[in-house]
Amino acid sequence: MRDGTRVTGGFGQQLRTLRVRSGLSQEALSHTAGVSVRALADMERGRTRGPQRRTVQALAEALGLDDDEAARLEESAALGRPRPRVAAGPAAPGTLALPRDIQDFTARGPALARLLELAEDIDPARPVVTVVTGQPGLGKTAFAVHAAHRLAPYFPDGQFALDLHGMDPEPTTARDALARLLGAMGVADAAIPAGTDDRAGLWRSLAGERRLLLLLDNAADESQVAPLLPGTGPSLTLVTSRHSLAGLESVHRTDLELLRREEAVRLLTRIIGPDRVRAEAQAARDLADLCGHLPLAVRIAGQRLLSRPHERLGKLAARLAAEGRRLDGLQAGSLRVRAAFALSYRQLPPDTRKLLRRAALAAGADFSPETAALLAGLSHDEAVACAEALTDAGLLQSDGAAERYRFHDLLKLYAAEQVEAEDGAEVRDAALDRAASWMLRRATAAALHFDVDHERALPQDDPDPGTAPNGRDEARAWLEAERAQWLAALRRAHDTGRHRQVLDTAEAMHWFSDLNQHWEQWVEVFQRSAASARLLGSRQEEAVHLNYLAWAYNLCVHDPRAALTSADAALAAARACGDGLQEGWALGYGASALHRLGRTEEAQERLREGVRCLSTQESPQSRLAELTLLSTLGALLRQTGRAAEALDIHRRSERICNRGVAGRTEVIALYRAVARQQIGNDLAALERWDEAETPLRQALAAFDAAQMPIWVEQTRLDLGRVLSAMGHPAARETLRTAHEALAALGDPRQAEAAAALGALDQATTRTA
């Protein structure tokens, strides 16, 4: 009655009016209320005139009805309900009764809707079995109990719930479970057969003609569950387990997932009330995140706050923010996240337990079997077997496309605790050192696939040649997938004094880093390698890696001040050891930083000095450095309005590329592409649009073939601007693609792309 109009009519008419008023489709209401679309349609058409009270309550809540409207909707539903049926057969009242439902149960609407559809469409000859699985703390039992209460009206001949104690040291046997089920059906103790098979046969014969709902909670394995499943009849069985029970055939599966953030906040709201959540909305969202959106953790946080009505949500969030105290904070009375994890952990075989806890030492969001094997001291095949067992037990999640695994955040904290408790610092450090050494050897060998210096040997030092990446594509895939692991390994090697290994790895990464300059971690890589060179007393290597660091500051994190500092330090080191090549590079990187700082004249002077220094040297490396500085100098001249001079310089670069550099065929192709990109931009600056298009397209194709995403999209932007000036019909799509890709890569030139698109829109509007 929000608009003052009383909603009237029968239940179906009222429901439809309220739904339309709320602006919800049947599908949207189905998702929120956990009622199937088919059931909603039947209600609104009058085919179902008296839905159960729980269903009406769920609909009222989803529709946001006030108390009066909810009461009227319930009254209209009650009028259509038939008188309750008396349960058929000898089922004993109250025996194995369903546990109490949780009044503040939240979310899981789609999963509930699927179960309701199964109940509505049940085949009398084919009983339905659904297995509810998921990691500890997802609320499998709470979901199954809530679903059973919602499903109960469909099964008037009895609803039985049986805890199978699957996580206990001695789970309930199938024989004992059958005795309890038969007793619930009214079979006297003396009439219950002695053997498991005979008990199962009698149970199936009694259940076969009845509409029964059976909840088998906390199942241990398939052998425990299979004898309890009805063979025929219109029954529905809900089975919950921490294991996947993959051996059960012809069953439906409900794999519960973490709550979405808004669902976790909604659960917290239902526990502690909306006023406290509204008063500290951000703290409530922070609590949901710190609980990892795990229902058990959110419930514990809520129960803890409920018992402390004056405690601020922000106070609890601050406590949980400290990882070392998070599991301690997630306990309220007998509810403890740590205990839920420990129950599963204690059930695991020794090697599987070891892999779970040691895998918590892995860096990043996920890990490979190789990493787990190294940390646990197992073979690859043993690690895969353990990881798959942990996945089946709901303790790890596996990647759907790659052979990788990940923890829930809270479970990872628990596993890390077990490392300290069971392994100790010495064993932990040995595992980390073993994994770091292997990772750096593999990373170095993989990165050398991209080294253009053919004077160096091809990768030979992989720790496991049989599984080593073969070729650049596989090497790139491995380096990208294991980025967090090899970076953590580099960090550990530096911190434990293995400076030669740090330098070798960083040097091998140099050319690979050029292909992935959007990775911010290159700053840390070269910070550590420069520090290692300094600690080893090698001024020449220090100059090299300080130059790499200046490059990373300039192009990866766009920090020209830090880049200038690094370049100046590299220049001093290079001059101290008489390395002309590194002196030239340092002048070039310093010039790039000065240009970004707006010190244009100083930048030009450094570039000219660097070109003079390098042009007198004969090594192939000096030619590449000279080409780099010429490209930068020309770009700077173009940006200061001297496009004709810039074009001359970039033509000079192209001539050097065309003459070739000994042993550098592949990399010279990339330098040629850079020169053509610059030539295209020079011609565009001179408004020679038709001439500019061809070199830009050539550069774009070369960068694309080399899989250099930043270069590809920056060149695509340059081409789009030329096409726009030409009035070319492909201009808009070219600019749009460049803008989206540059934004995804975090490149600052995305702003240029957006501006170019805006200018094109304005021009189109004016001419329309």
N, C-alpha and C positions, 0 to 999 in steps of 0.2 A: 504494500500500500504506500510505496514511496511517493507516488504522484497523487496520493489522496484517493485513488480508485481501488475499491475492494475487488480482488480477483475472485470470481465465482465460477460455478459449474462443477462438473464431476472431476474426479482426480486427473484424468487424462487431459481434459480441457485446461484445468488449472496449471498443470505441469507445462503444457505447451505455451500458455500465456506468460508464465514466469520465465521460461527459457528465452522466449523471443524478447521480452522486456530487458533481460540481462545481456542481450546481444550475443548469445552463445549458439553455435551450431550444435546439432546432436553429437557430432564427433567431439567437439570441445567439452561439452558437458560429460560425455562418456569418459574422456581422459581424466577429468578432474574428480569425478564422483566414483570412478571405478565400477561403473555400470556399463554393460555392453551396449553398443549402438542398437543392436536388434531389440534388446530388452526395452530401451528407451522408446523406440518406435512403437512397440507393442503397447506400452503404457499410454502414449499420447493418442493412439488410435482406439483405446478402450478395450483392447484384447486382454490386457492385464490391468484389472481394476483395483486390486488390493495388494500392492507390494508390501513386503515386510517392513517393520518399523526401522530396522537398520538401514535398509535401502532408502527409505524416505529421509532419514536423518542425513545420509550421505548426499542426497540430492539437495536438501535444504542448505547444507553447508556450502556445497559447490555453487549454488545460486546466490549465496549471500543473503538469505532471507532473515528478517527479524523474527523475534520469538512468536509474535501473533501469526505471521504468515506461515511459519513452520508448523505451528499448531493446527491451523486450518487445513494445511496440506495433509498432515497426519490423520486428521479426522475424516477427510474424504477418502483416504486410503483404507482406513479401518472399516468403513462402511462396505467396501468391496471384498473384504477378506472372508474366505470361507471359515467355517468353524474348524478348529484344530482337529486333525485326524489322530486317532489313537494308534500308537505304534503297533504294527503287526508283529506277531511272533512273540517269543518268550524273552525278549530283551529285558534285562533287569534295569529298572530306572536308576539313573545316577551312576551305574557301573561304567567305568572308563569314560566319564563325561568329558566334554570339551573343557579345557581350561578357560578361565575368565578372559574375556577379550580386553585389549588395551584401549581405553576410551580415547586416548590422544594419538591413536595410530595415524600415521601421516604418509602420504604419497603412495606409490606402487599402483596407481590407477590403471595403467595399461595391463599390468600383470593380473590384477583382479578381474578386469574385464574379460581377459582371455579365459580365465577359469570359469567365469559365469557363462560364457558362450559354450564351453565344454559341457557344463551341467545342463544347459538348455537343449543341447543337441545329442545327448547321450543315447547310445544304441543299446537297447536291452540285452543284446547278445554279446556286447563287447564292453566290459568295464573299463573305465578310464583310470589311468595312473599318471600322475605328474610328479616329477622329482624336483624339489626346490633346493638349489645348491648355491654356494657362494662362500667367500672367505669369512673367517670368524668376525663377528660383530656386525654383520649386515642385517641382522634381524630375521633370519630364516624362520625361527619358531614363531616369533611375533606375527610375521606375515601369514604363516600357515594357519595359526589360530584365528587371526582376523578373517582370513579367507573362509575357514571352516564355518564360522558364525554367519558369514554372508551367504554361504552355500547351503546352510542347514535346511531352509524351507524346501529345497529341491529333494531332500532325502528324509522323508517322514518316517521311514522304518528304522532309523537309528543313526546316531552319530557317535563314533567311538574314537578316543584319543589314547595313544599308547606311547610312552617314552621308552625307546629301545636302548638308552644309555650307551650309545655307540662310542663315546669318548671315555667311558669308564675302563679301568683295568680289565674288568670282566663284563662285557656287554651282555644284555639279555639274550638268551638263546632263542632261536626260532621255536623250539619246543615249548619253552615257558611262555613266550608271547602268545602262542596258539592257545595254551590253556586259559590265559586271561581273556582272550577274545571269545572263546567258547563259553566261558563262564558269563561273560557279558550278554551272550545270546540266550542265556537261561539253561545251559547244559549243566547238569549236576556234576559235582566233582567225580563221583563214582562212575559217571557215564563217559568221562573224557578218556579217549584211548591213550595207551602208554607211549606209542611210537610217534615220532615227528610226522612221518608220512601219513599215518592214519589220522592224526589230529588235523593235518592240512586238508585231507580229503573230507572230513566231517565239516570243517569250517567252510570249505567251498560249497558243499551241498546246502548248507544253511544260508550262506550269503547269496547264492545264485539267483534266487527269486526276489530279493529284497532291494529296495532303494536305500543303500547304506552309504554313509560318508565315513571314511576311515582316515585318521591322521596318525601316521607312523613317524614320530619325531626322533631326531638324533640317531639315524641309522648308521650302523658300523660298516656294512658291506652288502654286496648282492646276496650272498648266501643266507644272511639273516633276514632279508626282506622278501625274497622270492616266495617262500612257503606261505607268507601271510597275505599274498595278493589274491583276491577273488578271481576265479577263472571265467565265470559268466555272470550275467546279470547287470542291472542298471546301477552299478555302484561307482563311486569315485574315491580314489585313494590319493592322499597327499603324503609324500615322503620327503622329509628334510634330512639333509646330511651335509657334513663338511667335505665329503668326498663326492666325486662326480658320479659314482655308481654307473659307470659307462657300460657295464655288462648287462644291465637290465634292458630287455628288448621291448619294443612297442610301447614306449612311454613318452609322454610329453615332458618338456623340460622348461623350468622357470629358473633362469640364471639371474639372480638378483645382482644389481650393480649398486655402486655408491649413489647416494642421494645427490641431486643437483644442489647447488648452493642455496637457491631459494627454497627448496624443499627442506634442507637442513635448518634454515632459519625458521621455517614454518613449524617444524617439529619443536624447536626451542620455544617458539611462541606459545604453542599449545601446552607445554609443560609449565612455564613460568608466568604466562599471561602476556597479553599484548602491550600493556602499559609499560612494563620494564623494557621490552624490546623496542618500542617506539622511542623511549627516552634515550636509548643507547643503540641506535640502529647500526652504526658502523661497528661497534664492539660486538654486536650480535653476528654480523657478517664475518668479523675476524674470528670469533669463536667457531663458527661453522667451518672456516678454512683450517684452523688449527686442529680441529677434530678430524680433518681429512674427509669430511662429509660422510663419516662412518656412523650409521645410526646408533650403535651402542655408545660410541664416544659422545655424540651429541646428547643422547639421553642422560648419560652420566653427568655431563656438564649441566644439563637442565635440572636434574634431581639435586645436584649439589647447590645450585642457585636457589632452588625452591626451598631447601632446608635452611637457607640463609637469606631471608627476605630483604635484608638491608644491604647485602653485598652488591657492589657495582659489577656489571658485566665486564667493564674494562679492567677491573682488578684481576679477575680470573683469566682474561685474555692475556694480560701481561705475564701472569705466572706460566701459562701454557706456552708462551712465546719462547721461553728458554727450553731448548730441546732436552737438556739433561733433566729437567723437572717435569716434562710434559706427561709422561706416563704416571708419575706420582700424583699429578693433579687430576688425572682422569679416573677418580674413584669416588664412589658415593655409597657408603654402607657396604653391602655385599657385592655391589656392582663395580667391577674393575676391568679395564681394558687389558691390563697386563695378565690377569687371570685367564681371560678368554683366549689370549694367544698361547699362554703356557699350557693350557689343556691340549691344544693341538700339537705343540712343540714336543711335549713329553711322549706323544704317541709315535714319533718318527724313529726309524732305525738310525743307528749312530752316524753313518756317512751322510745320510740325508739331513740330519740335524746339523752336522758340521757344515755342509754346503750352505744351508739356510743362514746360519750365523755369519760365516765368512763372506758370503755374498753381500752382506751389509757393508763390508769394507769397500765395495766397488764404488767408483765415482759416477756421477750422472744419474739420469732418471731410469736407465735400464742397463742391462749387462748381457754379455754373450756367454755361452757355455765355456769358451776359452778362459774368460776372466774368472768365472766361478771355479773352474778346474784348477787354475793357478793358485787362487786364494785358498782353496780347500785341500790342495795337494792330492787331487784325484786325476785320473785320466779323463780325456775328453768324453769318451763313451760313458764312463761312470758319472760324470757331471751331468750329462744330458739325461740319463736315467733318473738321477736324483731330482733334477729340475722339473722333469715331467711328473714325477711323483708328488712334488710340492704343488705343482699346478693342479693336479687332480684333487689334492687336499685343500685347495682354496687358499694356499699360503703364498703363492706367486701367481702373477698374471702373465700369460705368454702373448707375444706379439702375433697377430693374425697373419702377417706376411713374412716376417723374418724370424730366425731362430734366436730370439732375444726374450729376456724376462725382466719383470719389474716388481717392486714391492709396493704395498700401500705404505704411506709415510710412517704411520704409527707402528706398523709391523716391522719396518726397517729399524726404528728406534729400539724395539724390543730385541730384535736379532743382534743389534750392536751391543746391547747390554749383556747378552749371552756370551759374546766374544770376550768381554772383560771378565765375566764370571767363570767361564770354563776354560779359556785359552790363556789369558793373561797377556801382559805387555810383550814379553819376549817372543811368544809364538805369533802374536798379532804382527809384530814388526817384521818377523821373518817372512810371513805370508805376504805382507805388503812389498817387501824388498824383492821377493821372488817374482811377484807379478809385475812390478815396475821394471825390473831388468828385462823380462821377456817382452813387455809392451814396447819399451824403447827400441829394442833390437828389431822388432817387427815394424814399428813406425818408421824407423830409419830406412830399412830396406824398402818399404812401400813408397816412401817419399822420393827415394832415388830414381824411381821410374820416371820422374818428371824433371830430373836434372839434365840440362842441355849441354853440360860440359862433358863431352864424350871422351875426354882424357881420363875421366874417372871410370873405374870398372862398373859393370852392371851390378845390380844388387845381388850379393852373395851371402850375406850374414844373417839371413832370416833364421829365427830360432827353431822353426819347424818347416823346412822347405816343402814338405808334402802338402801342407795346407796354406802355403804362402800365396798371396795375391799374384795372379798371372796377368801381366800387362797393366796398362794405365787405368782402364775402366775398373778392374777389380781392385787395384790399389787405391783409387779414389774412393770407391765404395767403402773399403775397410777404414780408411783414414777418417771419413765422414762419420761412419757409424761408431767408431771407437774414439771420437774426438775427446770426450770427457776422460776416458781412461788413459790415453797417452799423455794428455796434458797433466793429469794427476801424477803420472809416473815421472814426467819431467820435473815436476815440482818436488817430488820426493827425492829424486836423484840429486837435485841441486841442494836440498836441505840436508842431505846426508853426505855431501862432499864428493859425489861422483861427477866432478866437473867436466872431465873429458867426454863422458857419455852425453852430458847435456849439450856440449858444443857440437859433437858429431850429429846428434839428432837435429838440433836447430839448423845447422848448416845444410843437412839433407832436406829440410823443410823449405829452404829458401825459395826455390822455383815453384814448389807447390803452393806456397803462400801467395804468389802472384796471381794464381788462378782463383783464389778465394779471399780477395782483399776485404770482403764484407765480414770476415770473422774477426771479432774484436780481440779474441784471445791471442792474436799474434803479438800484441803488445807484451803480454806476460811471457810468451815464449822467448822473445828477443831481450826482454829485460833480464831474464834469468841467464840466457847464454852470454850476454855482455858481462854480467856479474861473474860468471864462471871464468870467462877469459881473463878478467882482471885478477881474480883469485889465483889463477894459474900463472900470472905474470907475463902473459902474451899480449904485448901492445898491438901487434899486427891483427890478431884475432879479435881483440877488443875493438879496434877500429872497424873491422868488418861487421861485427854484431851491433855496434852502436849505430852504424849506417842502416842495418836492417830495422833497428828500433825506430830510427827517425822516419823511415818509410812507413812503418806501422802507425806511428803517431799521425803522420800526414794523411794517410789514405784510409786507415781502418777505423780510427776513432776521431779523426778530424780535430786534432789538438795541435795547432801550429806552434804554440809556445813550447810545449814539451818536445816537439819535433826539432825546433831550432836548438834547444839545449842539447839534445842528443847528437845532432849534426855537428855542432861546435866541438863537443867532446870527441867525436869521431875524427874531426879535422886535426885536432891537437894530437891524438894518438897516431894518426897516419903520418903526420909530419915528423913525429918523434922517431918513428921507425923507418922513415923514408919510403913509404908505400904510395907511389903516385896514383895508382888506380883508386885506392880508397880515399885519397885526397880529392880526386875528381868527384867521386860519388858524394863525399861529405859536402863539397861545395854545391852540388846539385840539390841534395836534400835540404840543405840550409836555405837555398834560394827558394825552393817551393814553400817552405815555411814562411819566409819573409814576404813572399807574394800574398799568402793567405792572411798575413798580418797587415797588409796594405802598404808595405815598404817596398814599392815597386822598383824604384831605381836601384836600391841595394840588391834586390833579387836579380835584376838584369846583370849587374856587375859581377855577381858571384857566378852566374851561369856562364858569362863570357870567359871568366877566369878558369872555370872548370873545363870548358871546351878547349881552351888553349892548353891546359895541362894534359888532357887526355889525347889530343891530336898528335902529340909528340911521341906517344907510346905505340908499340907495334902489336901488342897482344890482342887476341880476339876479345878478351874481356874488356879491354879499353875501348874497342869499337862499339860494343854494346852500351857501355857507359856514355860514350860520346853521343850515340844516337838518342839516348834518354835525355841528355841535357839539351841537345838541339831541339828535340820535340817540346821540352818545357819552355825553352827560350822563345821559340816561335809562337807558342800559345800565349805567352805573356805579351809579346809584341802585338799580336792580334787584339788582345783584350785592351791594349792601350791605344788602339786606333791605328796601328801600323801594319795593316793586313798584308800589304804588298811585300814588306820586308819579311813578314812571317812566311808568306808563300815561298819566297826564295829559300829560306832556311829549311822548310819542310821538303822542298824539291831536292835540296842537298841531301837530306836524310834518305829520301827515296833512292837517290843515285848510289849512296853507300850500300843500301840494302840490295840493290840490283847487282852491284859488283860482287856481293857475297862476302861472307866471313868464314874462314876455314873452320870446318867442323861444327858449324852453327846453322845448318840448313833450316831446321824446324823453328828455332827461335827467331831467325832473321825473317821468316814468313810473318811472325807476329809483329816484329818491328816495322815491317813493310805495311802491315795493316794499320798500325798506329800512325805511320806517316800519311797514309791515304785518308785516315779519319781527319787528321789535322789539315791536310790539303783541302778536303771537302769543306771544312769549316772556314778556312781562309777564303776560298772562293765564295762561300755564302756571305762572308763579311764584306766581300767586294761586290755583292749582289749579282754574281755570275751563277745564278741558280741552276741553269741547265747543266753547266759544267760540274757543279758541286755534287749532283745526285750520284753519278757513277762511282767516284772514289768512296763515297760513304757506303754505298751498297756493297762494294768490294770489301771494305773494312768490316762491315756487319757480318758478312758471310764467313770471313776468316775467324773472327772472334767466336762466332757461333760454333764453327767446326772445332775450335780449341776448347769449347766448354768454359768460357770466361764470362759469367753472367753479368757482372758489373759493366765490363767493357761492351758487351752486347747491347745492354739496355741504354747506356749513355750514347752509344752510336745510333741506336734506334731513335732516341730523342733528337739528336742532331739531324738525322734524315727526316724525321717528321716535321721539323721546323722548315727545312728546305722545301719539302712537298707542300706545306701550308703556304709558303710564299709563292709557289708556282700555281696554286689553286688546284692541286692534284686531288682527285677524289679519295685516294688512300691516306690522305694526311691525318684525318680524324682517328681512324683505326690505329695508325702507326703511333700517334701521340698517346692514345688511350692505353695501348699495350705497354708502352714505355713507362707511363705514369704508374700503372698498377704494379709493374715489376720492380721499379725503383723504390716504390713505397714498401713493398714486401721485403726488399733487401736493406731497407733503412738508409738509402743513399740520399744525401742532401739535395741532389739534383731533381728529386721528385717535385720540389717546389717550382723549378723551371718548367717541368712538364705540365704541371697544373696551370701555370700562367700561360703557356703556349696554347693549351686547350681552351682556356678562357678567352684568349685573344681570337682564336679561330671561331668560337661561338659568337662573339661580338661582331666579327666581320661577316659571318653568315647572316646574322640578324639585320645588319645594315643593308645587305644586298637583297634581302628577301622582299 
